[in-house]
Amino acid sequence: MVNILILDDDPARHRIFARALKGHKVRHAQHADDFAKEILRERADVVYLDHDLAYKVRHPTKVVDVRGHDHFVNGNDAAQFIAALFQNRRPTRVIIHSMNRHGASNIAETLEKAGVPYTVAPFNELFRNL
């Protein structure tokens, strides 16, 4: 059984992942803060990263709209977080499933520089044969 962590803000995609990856341990995060907590709590063998996340970031006491701010949180921020982890805490592989080609390229560049193995597979191609 593979331990998988998925970062995507779309609940429908999480349901598709859960069905497609049945039999594996699948953990879900819709926000970057949840992703960080999950990856620190337990190492993931495989991580799926989306680039474009919801414009709203959960704050402990309120929901903050971060559109137009420099601290917008996206999948590349999560990739930077992975790159900063100790080698034994990093996932074995990261799968970039973003439909945003530019965003996916930025994530790939971040992971490449850190020596983190990755694959780029847009979401619409992931489970084509199911």
Summary of the structure (lengths in Angstrom):
residues: 130
radius of gyration: 14.0
end to end distance: 19.3
largest distance: 42.8
contacts: 375
relative contact order: 0.18
helix: 39%
strand: 21%
